[in-house]
Amino acid sequence: MIQTPKRHLSSRRTQHHRRSFTLFELMVVVVIISIIATMTLFTLFGVMENAKEARTRSQIAKLHELIMTKWESYRTRAIPVVIPATALPRVAAQQRLAGMRELMRMELPERKTDLIDSAVILVKPGSSSPLQVSLWRTYRRKAGALVKAKHTTPTNPTPDWKLCDTWTPELQGAECLYLIVSVMRDGDSNGLDFFKESEIQDTDDDGIPEIVDGWGRPIEFLRWAPGFVAVRGNDGAWGVLNVDDDGVNGTDDLGERGWPNSDDELVSDIHDRDASKSPDPFDPLKVDPRWGDNDPNNNPYNPSNDPFALYPVIYSAGRDQLYGISTDYDTDPNTQPPPCQNYDRFRYSTDSQFPNDPYHVFTLGGAQSMFGLPDKNGIDNITNHALGVN
C-alpha cells in the first residue's frame, strides 16, 4: 500500500481550510475606497475653490487700485462748469458739486445709458450745447467699434450697431468696468496688461468683453452704491424686528437698516452711513440740499439721507455665482421702458434736485430700494469693500 507523505496531507489540509473574501467583505472594502475617494475629491474641490477665490481677490484688489486712483482725482479736478462771477459762494459750490457728479457719471460709467445720455449740467463755454467730455467720447467710440465688429457679417456689412439696441444690459456694469480699465494707464502699462488673456471674455456674446473672476463670471461694477452697507439678517427685517427703531415710516423699513441690536449683517468695511463720521468728501461745504432738509430721521447713529462717503463697489458673485445686489429699477421685461431707457438710473433727473443723484432711493415692487442693496445671495460676494483696503 502506497502511503502519501504526511507533508502532502498537511498541505492539502491547509489548502482545504484557506478562506476567500466573502461578498460582505468585498462590499466593505468598496465602501471604504469610495469614502476615501470622495474625501479626496472634496479636498481637491476645496483646494480648487480656494485657489479661485484667491485669484479673484487678487483681481479685485488690482481693479480697486486702478479705479480708486481715478476716484481720488476728483478731489482736486478742475470741473468744466461755467459759474457766473456774481454767484454767491454757496451757489457756486452747489454748481461745482453737480458738475463734478456729472463728470464722474460720464468718466466712470456703470451702465450703457451713462454713455448714451449726454451732459446736462456741463456745457461748452459760451453756448448751451452739452460738453463732449473727452473720456466719455473715447468709451463711446470703443464700445461702438466692438459692437460693430461683432455684428458685421459678409451679408450685413453695415449693421445697426447703436449702443441702445445691440449692447445687452445684463452685464453692463462689468462691461463698463472693462471699458474704463482698457483706457487707463499705470506707468508704461495699459490697465488690461495686469490681467491674463483668459481673464478677458465676452460671456454674453454682445461684442463688449468683461473681466472674469476665478469661476469665469464677470466682475461687476457700481460707481455709486448707497445701499451697499448691510443685509437683512435671519429675522428678514431691517433693524430690530417689529420695532420702529427710527420713529419714521413704521417698522422694519429701509431707514432702519443696520440699527443697533438688530441682526442685520454688514457687507462693507468702507461704507459708513453715519455722515458725521464719514461725510461726502466731494462736498466739504455741505451744500447738498440733504444737509439742510430738516429730516426728522437725523440722529447720531442713523443720519438718514445726509450724504456719506460713497466708494465704488467692484464685486464678484463668489462661489454661488449669484450677485445678489440691486443694480436696476425693474427687472420685469413686461414693464421696462424702450431699450434706450432700460436700466437708466438717471431718468428721474427731472424729479431730483440733482440730475445725477448718488443717493437716490427708488421704489421697486412696492418697497424702497437703493442701488447696491444686497440680499442673502450677496453675502458670499468677493468685493473691494472687504479686502482690508480703502
C-alpha positions as a LaTeX table, in Angstrom:
\begin{tabular}{lrrr}
\hline
Residue & $x$ (\AA) & $y$ (\AA) & $z$ (\AA) \\
\hline
Met1 & 0.00 & 0.00 & 0.00 \\
Ile2 & 1.37 & 3.33 & $-1.00$ \\
Gln3 & 1.15 & 6.00 & 1.68 \\
Thr4 & 1.03 & 9.68 & 0.99 \\
Pro5 & 3.75 & 11.56 & 2.80 \\
Lys6 & 2.46 & 13.47 & 5.84 \\
Arg7 & 3.72 & 16.76 & 4.49 \\
His8 & 1.50 & 16.33 & 1.45 \\
Leu9 & $-1.52$ & 15.61 & 3.61 \\
Ser10 & $-0.75$ & 18.66 & 5.68 \\
Ser11 & $-0.52$ & 20.78 & 2.56 \\
Arg12 & $-3.88$ & 19.58 & 1.27 \\
Arg13 & $-5.45$ & 20.13 & 4.65 \\
Thr14 & $-4.14$ & 23.70 & 4.65 \\
Gln15 & $-5.43$ & 24.34 & 1.17 \\
His16 & $-8.81$ & 22.93 & 2.10 \\
His17 & $-9.22$ & 25.33 & 5.04 \\
Arg18 & $-7.98$ & 28.59 & 3.28 \\
Arg19 & $-10.81$ & 31.21 & 3.26 \\
Ser20 & $-11.71$ & 33.52 & 0.33 \\
Phe21 & $-13.18$ & 37.03 & 0.65 \\
Thr22 & $-16.90$ & 36.99 & 1.26 \\
Leu23 & $-19.27$ & 39.26 & $-0.63$ \\
Phe24 & $-19.81$ & 41.29 & 2.53 \\
Glu25 & $-16.09$ & 41.85 & 2.96 \\
Leu26 & $-15.76$ & 42.95 & $-0.65$ \\
Met27 & $-18.63$ & 45.41 & $-0.19$ \\
Val28 & $-16.97$ & 46.85 & 2.93 \\
Val29 & $-13.72$ & 47.36 & 1.01 \\
Val30 & $-15.55$ & 49.03 & $-1.86$ \\
Val31 & $-17.37$ & 51.35 & 0.55 \\
Ile32 & $-14.11$ & 52.30 & 2.28 \\
Ile33 & $-12.43$ & 53.02 & $-1.05$ \\
Ser34 & $-15.44$ & 55.11 & $-2.11$ \\
Ile35 & $-15.33$ & 57.12 & 1.11 \\
Ile36 & $-11.62$ & 57.78 & 0.71 \\
Ala37 & $-12.11$ & 58.78 & $-2.93$ \\
Thr38 & $-14.99$ & 61.09 & $-2.01$ \\
Met39 & $-12.95$ & 62.72 & 0.75 \\
Thr40 & $-10.09$ & 63.19 & $-1.67$ \\
Leu41 & $-12.38$ & 64.76 & $-4.26$ \\
Phe42 & $-13.91$ & 67.09 & $-1.67$ \\
Thr43 & $-10.44$ & 68.10 & $-0.55$ \\
Leu44 & $-9.35$ & 68.75 & $-4.13$ \\
Phe45 & $-12.57$ & 70.67 & $-4.80$ \\
Gly46 & $-11.97$ & 72.80 & $-1.72$ \\
Val47 & $-8.40$ & 73.48 & $-2.78$ \\
Met48 & $-9.60$ & 74.49 & $-6.26$ \\
Glu49 & $-12.32$ & 76.75 & $-4.82$ \\
Asn50 & $-9.81$ & 78.39 & $-2.50$ \\
Ala51 & $-7.48$ & 78.96 & $-5.44$ \\
Lys52 & $-10.30$ & 80.56 & $-7.46$ \\
Glu53 & $-11.19$ & 82.78 & $-4.54$ \\
Ala54 & $-7.58$ & 83.85 & $-4.01$ \\
Arg55 & $-7.22$ & 84.64 & $-7.70$ \\
Thr56 & $-10.44$ & 86.66 & $-7.66$ \\
Arg57 & $-9.36$ & 88.64 & $-4.60$ \\
Ser58 & $-6.12$ & 89.48 & $-6.35$ \\
Gln59 & $-8.03$ & 90.66 & $-9.44$ \\
Ile60 & $-10.40$ & 92.82 & $-7.43$ \\
Ala61 & $-7.56$ & 94.31 & $-5.39$ \\
Lys62 & $-5.88$ & 95.43 & $-8.63$ \\
Leu63 & $-9.14$ & 96.77 & $-10.05$ \\
His64 & $-9.73$ & 98.64 & $-6.79$ \\
Glu65 & $-6.30$ & 100.24 & $-7.07$ \\
Leu66 & $-6.95$ & 101.37 & $-10.64$ \\
Ile67 & $-10.47$ & 102.69 & $-10.01$ \\
Met68 & $-9.62$ & 104.43 & $-6.74$ \\
Thr69 & $-6.74$ & 106.27 & $-8.40$ \\
Lys70 & $-9.32$ & 107.73 & $-10.77$ \\
Trp71 & $-11.83$ & 108.32 & $-7.95$ \\
Glu72 & $-9.31$ & 110.22 & $-5.83$ \\
Ser73 & $-8.52$ & 112.56 & $-8.72$ \\
Tyr74 & $-11.97$ & 114.16 & $-8.43$ \\
Arg75 & $-10.99$ & 115.72 & $-5.10$ \\
Thr76 & $-8.83$ & 118.23 & $-6.96$ \\
Arg77 & $-10.14$ & 118.08 & $-10.54$ \\
Ala78 & $-10.97$ & 121.25 & $-12.39$ \\
Ile79 & $-14.67$ & 120.93 & $-13.20$ \\
Pro80 & $-15.70$ & 122.32 & $-16.62$ \\
Val81 & $-18.78$ & 124.13 & $-15.38$ \\
Val82 & $-19.46$ & 127.82 & $-16.02$ \\
Ile83 & $-20.18$ & 129.69 & $-12.79$ \\
Pro84 & $-21.26$ & 133.33 & $-13.06$ \\
Ala85 & $-18.91$ & 135.77 & $-11.39$ \\
Thr86 & $-21.83$ & 137.17 & $-9.40$ \\
Ala87 & $-22.84$ & 133.77 & $-7.98$ \\
Leu88 & $-22.88$ & 133.51 & $-4.20$ \\
Pro89 & $-20.22$ & 131.16 & $-2.78$ \\
Arg90 & $-22.80$ & 128.56 & $-1.74$ \\
Val91 & $-24.48$ & 128.61 & $-5.16$ \\
Ala92 & $-21.09$ & 128.32 & $-6.87$ \\
Ala93 & $-20.22$ & 125.33 & $-4.64$ \\
Gln94 & $-23.55$ & 123.65 & $-5.50$ \\
Gln95 & $-22.93$ & 124.10 & $-9.23$ \\
Arg96 & $-19.43$ & 122.70 & $-8.90$ \\
Leu97 & $-20.72$ & 119.67 & $-6.93$ \\
Ala98 & $-23.41$ & 118.99 & $-9.53$ \\
Gly99 & $-20.87$ & 119.30 & $-12.34$ \\
Met100 & $-18.41$ & 117.01 & $-10.57$ \\
Arg101 & $-21.07$ & 114.31 & $-10.10$ \\
Glu102 & $-21.99$ & 114.50 & $-13.77$ \\
Leu103 & $-18.32$ & 114.26 & $-14.74$ \\
Met104 & $-18.00$ & 111.15 & $-12.55$ \\
Arg105 & $-21.05$ & 109.63 & $-14.24$ \\
Met106 & $-19.55$ & 110.16 & $-17.66$ \\
Glu107 & $-15.96$ & 109.16 & $-16.84$ \\
Leu108 & $-16.81$ & 106.22 & $-14.53$ \\
Pro109 & $-19.83$ & 104.74 & $-16.34$ \\
Glu110 & $-21.63$ & 101.80 & $-14.80$ \\
Arg111 & $-24.36$ & 101.23 & $-17.40$ \\
Lys112 & $-24.83$ & 101.78 & $-21.09$ \\
Thr113 & $-27.12$ & 104.79 & $-20.65$ \\
Asp114 & $-24.22$ & 106.60 & $-18.98$ \\
Leu115 & $-22.64$ & 106.51 & $-22.44$ \\
Ile116 & $-25.87$ & 107.31 & $-24.25$ \\
Asp117 & $-27.05$ & 110.25 & $-22.12$ \\
Ser118 & $-25.08$ & 113.38 & $-22.96$ \\
Ala119 & $-24.18$ & 116.03 & $-20.40$ \\
Val120 & $-26.96$ & 118.00 & $-18.72$ \\
Ile121 & $-25.01$ & 120.37 & $-16.47$ \\
Leu122 & $-21.66$ & 120.54 & $-18.25$ \\
Val123 & $-21.93$ & 122.81 & $-21.29$ \\
Lys124 & $-19.49$ & 124.25 & $-23.78$ \\
Pro125 & $-18.25$ & 127.69 & $-22.69$ \\
Gly126 & $-20.28$ & 130.43 & $-24.30$ \\
Ser127 & $-23.03$ & 128.10 & $-25.54$ \\
Ser128 & $-25.87$ & 125.91 & $-24.36$ \\
Ser129 & $-24.58$ & 122.78 & $-26.12$ \\
Pro130 & $-23.63$ & 119.78 & $-23.91$ \\
Leu131 & $-19.94$ & 119.46 & $-23.23$ \\
Gln132 & $-18.46$ & 116.48 & $-25.07$ \\
Val133 & $-16.30$ & 115.00 & $-22.30$ \\
Ser134 & $-13.17$ & 113.56 & $-23.92$ \\
Leu135 & $-13.05$ & 110.28 & $-21.96$ \\
Trp136 & $-16.78$ & 109.77 & $-22.47$ \\
Arg137 & $-16.31$ & 110.06 & $-26.25$ \\
Thr138 & $-13.45$ & 107.54 & $-26.07$ \\
Tyr139 & $-15.66$ & 105.00 & $-24.30$ \\
Arg140 & $-18.46$ & 105.50 & $-26.82$ \\
Arg141 & $-16.13$ & 105.06 & $-29.80$ \\
Lys142 & $-14.59$ & 101.93 & $-28.32$ \\
Ala143 & $-17.94$ & 100.36 & $-27.35$ \\
Gly144 & $-19.37$ & 101.18 & $-30.76$ \\
Ala145 & $-16.38$ & 99.69 & $-32.58$ \\
Leu146 & $-16.54$ & 96.49 & $-30.51$ \\
Val147 & $-20.26$ & 96.04 & $-31.07$ \\
Lys148 & $-19.96$ & 96.84 & $-34.77$ \\
Ala149 & $-17.11$ & 94.36 & $-35.22$ \\
Lys150 & $-19.19$ & 91.68 & $-33.52$ \\
His151 & $-22.29$ & 92.19 & $-35.62$ \\
Thr152 & $-20.67$ & 92.84 & $-39.00$ \\
Thr153 & $-21.06$ & 89.87 & $-41.37$ \\
Pro154 & $-20.50$ & 89.37 & $-45.11$ \\
Thr155 & $-24.24$ & 89.63 & $-45.65$ \\
Asn156 & $-24.62$ & 92.56 & $-43.28$ \\
Pro157 & $-21.54$ & 94.75 & $-43.77$ \\
Thr158 & $-23.09$ & 97.86 & $-42.21$ \\
Pro159 & $-25.24$ & 96.65 & $-39.30$ \\
Asp160 & $-27.20$ & 98.84 & $-36.93$ \\
Trp161 & $-24.77$ & 98.89 & $-34.04$ \\
Lys162 & $-26.35$ & 101.60 & $-31.92$ \\
Leu163 & $-25.43$ & 101.03 & $-28.30$ \\
Cys164 & $-29.02$ & 101.21 & $-27.12$ \\
Asp165 & $-30.09$ & 98.42 & $-29.47$ \\
Thr166 & $-27.25$ & 95.91 & $-29.58$ \\
Trp167 & $-25.47$ & 96.30 & $-26.24$ \\
Thr168 & $-27.23$ & 93.84 & $-23.94$ \\
Pro169 & $-27.83$ & 95.31 & $-20.47$ \\
Glu170 & $-27.44$ & 92.20 & $-18.29$ \\
Leu171 & $-23.68$ & 92.63 & $-17.68$ \\
Gln172 & $-23.34$ & 96.31 & $-18.47$ \\
Gly173 & $-21.60$ & 97.13 & $-15.18$ \\
Ala174 & $-18.87$ & 94.57 & $-15.89$ \\
Glu175 & $-18.57$ & 95.79 & $-19.48$ \\
Cys176 & $-18.28$ & 99.41 & $-18.39$ \\
Leu177 & $-15.56$ & 98.33 & $-15.96$ \\
Tyr178 & $-13.71$ & 96.74 & $-18.89$ \\
Leu179 & $-14.02$ & 99.96 & $-20.93$ \\
Ile180 & $-12.72$ & 102.08 & $-18.03$ \\
Val181 & $-9.73$ & 99.82 & $-17.39$ \\
Ser182 & $-8.95$ & 99.44 & $-21.09$ \\
Val183 & $-8.09$ & 103.14 & $-21.45$ \\
Met184 & $-6.26$ & 103.51 & $-18.14$ \\
Arg185 & $-2.51$ & 103.83 & $-17.88$ \\
Asp186 & $-0.34$ & 102.71 & $-14.97$ \\
Gly187 & 3.16 & 103.81 & $-15.82$ \\
Asp188 & 4.01 & 102.26 & $-19.18$ \\
Ser189 & 1.28 & 99.64 & $-18.85$ \\
Asn190 & $-2.29$ & 99.64 & $-20.04$ \\
Gly191 & $-4.83$ & 98.72 & $-17.38$ \\
Leu192 & $-5.64$ & 95.45 & $-19.13$ \\
Asp193 & $-1.98$ & 94.39 & $-19.05$ \\
Phe194 & $-2.48$ & 93.34 & $-15.43$ \\
Phe195 & $-4.90$ & 90.60 & $-16.48$ \\
Lys196 & $-4.34$ & 87.37 & $-18.36$ \\
Glu197 & $-5.85$ & 86.86 & $-21.79$ \\
Ser198 & $-8.06$ & 84.12 & $-20.31$ \\
Glu199 & $-9.46$ & 86.65 & $-17.82$ \\
Ile200 & $-10.94$ & 88.80 & $-20.60$ \\
Gln201 & $-14.05$ & 87.21 & $-22.13$ \\
Asp202 & $-17.30$ & 88.20 & $-23.80$ \\
Thr203 & $-19.54$ & 85.89 & $-21.80$ \\
Asp204 & $-22.84$ & 87.27 & $-23.14$ \\
Asp205 & $-21.56$ & 87.42 & $-26.73$ \\
Asp206 & $-22.66$ & 91.02 & $-27.37$ \\
Gly207 & $-19.24$ & 92.23 & $-28.54$ \\
Ile208 & $-18.13$ & 94.05 & $-25.37$ \\
Pro209 & $-15.85$ & 91.94 & $-23.14$ \\
Glu210 & $-15.78$ & 91.62 & $-19.37$ \\
Ile211 & $-13.04$ & 90.83 & $-16.87$ \\
Val212 & $-14.00$ & 87.47 & $-15.40$ \\
Asp213 & $-13.26$ & 86.08 & $-11.94$ \\
Gly214 & $-11.82$ & 82.70 & $-10.93$ \\
Trp215 & $-15.13$ & 80.99 & $-11.72$ \\
Gly216 & $-15.42$ & 82.59 & $-15.17$ \\
Arg217 & $-18.17$ & 85.02 & $-14.10$ \\
Pro218 & $-17.86$ & 88.74 & $-14.97$ \\
Ile219 & $-16.62$ & 91.04 & $-12.21$ \\
Glu220 & $-19.32$ & 93.69 & $-11.78$ \\
Phe221 & $-19.12$ & 97.39 & $-11.00$ \\
Leu222 & $-21.25$ & 100.10 & $-9.38$ \\
Arg223 & $-19.93$ & 103.63 & $-9.27$ \\
Trp224 & $-22.37$ & 104.71 & $-6.53$ \\
Ala225 & $-23.94$ & 102.11 & $-4.26$ \\
Pro226 & $-25.55$ & 103.83 & $-1.25$ \\
Gly227 & $-27.39$ & 100.63 & $-0.34$ \\
Phe228 & $-24.20$ & 98.58 & $-0.04$ \\
Val229 & $-23.96$ & 98.72 & 3.73 \\
Ala230 & $-25.96$ & 95.96 & 5.36 \\
Val231 & $-28.17$ & 93.00 & 4.51 \\
Arg232 & $-31.26$ & 91.86 & 6.44 \\
Gly233 & $-30.47$ & 89.18 & 8.99 \\
Asn234 & $-32.32$ & 85.94 & 9.73 \\
Asp235 & $-35.40$ & 87.78 & 11.00 \\
Gly236 & $-35.95$ & 89.14 & 7.47 \\
Ala237 & $-36.44$ & 92.69 & 8.73 \\
Trp238 & $-34.43$ & 95.85 & 8.67 \\
Gly239 & $-33.43$ & 96.92 & 12.15 \\
Val240 & $-34.95$ & 95.24 & 15.18 \\
Leu241 & $-37.93$ & 93.09 & 14.16 \\
Asn242 & $-41.33$ & 94.73 & 14.73 \\
Val243 & $-39.74$ & 97.79 & 16.35 \\
Asp244 & $-39.99$ & 101.31 & 14.93 \\
Asp245 & $-36.30$ & 101.98 & 15.54 \\
Asp246 & $-36.11$ & 105.41 & 13.93 \\
Gly247 & $-39.65$ & 106.61 & 14.60 \\
Val248 & $-40.29$ & 107.18 & 10.90 \\
Asn249 & $-42.49$ & 105.34 & 8.36 \\
Gly250 & $-43.36$ & 102.41 & 10.63 \\
Thr251 & $-41.31$ & 99.33 & 11.48 \\
Asp252 & $-38.57$ & 97.40 & 9.69 \\
Asp253 & $-38.19$ & 99.82 & 6.77 \\
Leu254 & $-35.09$ & 100.71 & 4.78 \\
Gly255 & $-34.16$ & 103.62 & 7.01 \\
Glu256 & $-33.60$ & 101.20 & 9.89 \\
Arg257 & $-31.02$ & 99.02 & 8.21 \\
Gly258 & $-28.01$ & 98.35 & 10.39 \\
Trp259 & $-29.75$ & 99.67 & 13.52 \\
Pro260 & $-28.06$ & 98.83 & 16.87 \\
Asn261 & $-29.12$ & 95.50 & 18.40 \\
Ser262 & $-30.50$ & 94.26 & 15.07 \\
Asp263 & $-29.22$ & 91.12 & 13.36 \\
Asp264 & $-28.54$ & 92.97 & 10.11 \\
Glu265 & $-25.18$ & 91.93 & 8.71 \\
Leu266 & $-22.58$ & 94.41 & 7.45 \\
Val267 & $-21.17$ & 93.78 & 3.98 \\
Ser268 & $-18.79$ & 96.73 & 3.69 \\
Asp269 & $-15.67$ & 97.67 & 5.65 \\
Ile270 & $-15.60$ & 101.02 & 3.85 \\
His271 & $-19.10$ & 102.50 & 3.76 \\
Asp272 & $-20.31$ & 104.17 & 6.92 \\
Arg273 & $-23.81$ & 105.65 & 6.74 \\
Asp274 & $-23.04$ & 107.95 & 9.66 \\
Ala275 & $-22.25$ & 111.12 & 7.71 \\
Ser276 & $-20.97$ & 112.81 & 10.87 \\
Lys277 & $-18.12$ & 110.27 & 10.83 \\
Ser278 & $-17.77$ & 109.78 & 7.07 \\
Pro279 & $-19.18$ & 112.76 & 5.13 \\
Asp280 & $-19.14$ & 113.08 & 1.35 \\
Pro281 & $-15.53$ & 114.12 & 0.63 \\
Phe282 & $-16.62$ & 115.90 & $-2.56$ \\
Asp283 & $-18.95$ & 118.20 & $-0.64$ \\
Pro284 & $-16.77$ & 119.79 & 2.07 \\
Leu285 & $-19.07$ & 122.81 & 2.36 \\
Lys286 & $-22.16$ & 120.58 & 2.79 \\
Val287 & $-24.11$ & 122.25 & 0.00 \\
Asp288 & $-26.10$ & 119.12 & $-0.93$ \\
Pro289 & $-29.71$ & 120.03 & $-0.01$ \\
Arg290 & $-29.97$ & 116.90 & 2.16 \\
Trp291 & $-27.79$ & 118.54 & 4.78 \\
Gly292 & $-30.44$ & 121.16 & 5.42 \\
Asp293 & $-33.69$ & 119.32 & 4.76 \\
Asn294 & $-34.56$ & 119.02 & 8.48 \\
Asp295 & $-35.21$ & 115.32 & 8.03 \\
Pro296 & $-36.80$ & 114.04 & 11.27 \\
Asn297 & $-34.71$ & 110.87 & 10.94 \\
Asn298 & $-31.49$ & 112.74 & 11.63 \\
Asn299 & $-29.70$ & 111.31 & 14.66 \\
Pro300 & $-26.10$ & 110.46 & 15.64 \\
Tyr301 & $-26.24$ & 106.83 & 14.53 \\
Asn302 & $-28.59$ & 106.85 & 11.57 \\
Pro303 & $-28.40$ & 110.28 & 9.92 \\
Ser304 & $-30.96$ & 109.30 & 7.30 \\
Asn305 & $-30.22$ & 110.84 & 3.93 \\
Asp306 & $-27.25$ & 113.00 & 4.95 \\
Pro307 & $-24.60$ & 112.38 & 2.25 \\
Phe308 & $-21.92$ & 109.95 & 3.40 \\
Ala309 & $-18.75$ & 108.95 & 1.56 \\
Leu310 & $-19.57$ & 106.65 & $-1.35$ \\
Tyr311 & $-16.88$ & 104.40 & $-2.76$ \\
Pro312 & $-17.22$ & 102.36 & $-5.98$ \\
Val313 & $-18.17$ & 98.72 & $-5.48$ \\
Ile314 & $-16.27$ & 96.12 & $-7.51$ \\
Tyr315 & $-17.63$ & 92.65 & $-6.87$ \\
Ser316 & $-17.54$ & 89.01 & $-7.89$ \\
Ala317 & $-20.56$ & 86.76 & $-7.46$ \\
Gly318 & $-18.40$ & 84.42 & $-5.37$ \\
Arg319 & $-18.75$ & 80.68 & $-5.02$ \\
Asp320 & $-22.52$ & 80.54 & $-5.50$ \\
Gln321 & $-22.18$ & 82.63 & $-8.72$ \\
Leu322 & $-25.18$ & 84.76 & $-7.67$ \\
Tyr323 & $-24.62$ & 88.50 & $-7.43$ \\
Gly324 & $-27.49$ & 89.34 & $-5.08$ \\
Ile325 & $-27.07$ & 93.13 & $-5.38$ \\
Ser326 & $-29.69$ & 95.62 & $-6.54$ \\
Thr327 & $-28.50$ & 97.40 & $-9.68$ \\
Asp328 & $-31.72$ & 98.28 & $-11.51$ \\
Tyr329 & $-35.12$ & 99.80 & $-11.04$ \\
Asp330 & $-37.03$ & 97.00 & $-12.66$ \\
Thr331 & $-36.12$ & 93.51 & $-13.81$ \\
Asp332 & $-39.57$ & 92.70 & $-15.23$ \\
Pro333 & $-39.28$ & 92.82 & $-19.05$ \\
Asn334 & $-43.04$ & 93.41 & $-19.31$ \\
Thr335 & $-42.81$ & 96.74 & $-17.52$ \\
Gln336 & $-39.49$ & 98.05 & $-18.74$ \\
Pro337 & $-39.32$ & 101.15 & $-20.96$ \\
Pro338 & $-37.90$ & 101.11 & $-24.52$ \\
Pro339 & $-34.35$ & 99.78 & $-24.99$ \\
Cys340 & $-32.57$ & 103.13 & $-24.87$ \\
Gln341 & $-34.07$ & 103.82 & $-21.46$ \\
Asn342 & $-33.59$ & 100.38 & $-19.92$ \\
Tyr343 & $-31.64$ & 100.36 & $-16.69$ \\
Asp344 & $-31.20$ & 104.14 & $-16.78$ \\
Arg345 & $-30.75$ & 105.21 & $-13.19$ \\
Phe346 & $-30.86$ & 108.88 & $-14.12$ \\
Arg347 & $-34.18$ & 109.12 & $-16.00$ \\
Tyr348 & $-35.66$ & 110.50 & $-12.80$ \\
Ser349 & $-33.46$ & 113.61 & $-13.12$ \\
Thr350 & $-36.46$ & 115.94 & $-13.53$ \\
Asp351 & $-37.74$ & 114.77 & $-10.12$ \\
Ser352 & $-34.41$ & 115.19 & $-8.36$ \\
Gln353 & $-32.58$ & 118.24 & $-7.11$ \\
Phe354 & $-29.52$ & 116.83 & $-8.83$ \\
Pro355 & $-29.72$ & 115.17 & $-12.27$ \\
Asn356 & $-27.02$ & 112.71 & $-11.17$ \\
Asp357 & $-28.05$ & 111.78 & $-7.65$ \\
Pro358 & $-25.68$ & 109.30 & $-5.97$ \\
Tyr359 & $-28.04$ & 108.70 & $-3.02$ \\
His360 & $-31.29$ & 108.17 & $-4.88$ \\
Val361 & $-33.93$ & 105.96 & $-3.25$ \\
Phe362 & $-36.42$ & 104.38 & $-5.64$ \\
Thr363 & $-39.44$ & 102.14 & $-5.36$ \\
Leu364 & $-39.20$ & 98.57 & $-6.63$ \\
Gly365 & $-42.00$ & 96.08 & $-6.15$ \\
Gly366 & $-43.81$ & 98.45 & $-3.80$ \\
Ala367 & $-40.83$ & 98.77 & $-1.48$ \\
Gln368 & $-38.00$ & 101.25 & $-1.20$ \\
Ser369 & $-34.68$ & 100.20 & $-2.61$ \\
Met370 & $-31.25$ & 101.66 & $-3.26$ \\
Phe371 & $-28.53$ & 100.80 & $-5.71$ \\
Gly372 & $-26.11$ & 98.31 & $-4.21$ \\
Leu373 & $-28.65$ & 96.97 & $-1.70$ \\
Pro374 & $-27.56$ & 93.35 & $-1.08$ \\
Asp375 & $-29.65$ & 90.30 & $-0.27$ \\
Lys376 & $-28.67$ & 86.91 & 1.14 \\
Asn377 & $-27.20$ & 85.83 & $-2.21$ \\
Gly378 & $-24.73$ & 88.69 & $-1.91$ \\
Ile379 & $-23.25$ & 87.58 & 1.41 \\
Asp380 & $-20.53$ & 85.42 & $-0.19$ \\
Asn381 & $-19.62$ & 88.02 & $-2.82$ \\
Ile382 & $-15.96$ & 88.98 & $-3.04$ \\
Thr383 & $-15.74$ & 92.78 & $-3.07$ \\
Asn384 & $-13.25$ & 95.59 & $-2.79$ \\
His385 & $-15.15$ & 96.65 & 0.35 \\
Ala386 & $-13.95$ & 93.60 & 2.27 \\
Leu387 & $-10.33$ & 93.22 & 1.25 \\
Gly388 & $-8.82$ & 95.31 & 4.00 \\
Val389 & $-8.28$ & 98.19 & 1.56 \\
Asn390 & $-9.67$ & 101.71 & 1.43 \\
\hline
\end{tabular}
